[in-house]
Amino acid sequence: MKFIIKQFPKLLWATFNAWLEKEPFKISAVIAYYAILSLPGLLIMILEIVGSLWGKEIVRGELFSEISSAMGPETAQSIQGIL
């Protein structure tokens, strides 16, 4: 099948309309909500699995260092309190 440049705007418009029909903003909010709810469980699994290989204190220190640099020290302390 040969691509014709004249059809590109039609293809782009059809793709955009199909994307809007799926309600992407509503779905992204749902994904963000579930990600926040699954964060403590995911962090516990990471600490247990990787901590059994390298030591829990080393993994915990590196994990909170990364969280602190990405999201700030207050957020890292809050997550540390949750765990």
SULWONOR-V217457 format. One record per run of one state. SS is the DSSP state (h for helix, s for strand, l for the rest). FROM is the first residue (numbers start at 1). LEN is the number of residues. If there is no record, write none. Layout:
ss=SS from=FROM len=LEN
ss=SS from=FROM len=LEN
This chain:
ss=l from=1 len=4
ss=h from=5 len=17
ss=l from=22 len=2
ss=h from=24 len=31
ss=l from=55 len=1
ss=h from=56 len=16
ss=l from=72 len=1
ss=h from=73 len=10
ss=l from=83 len=1
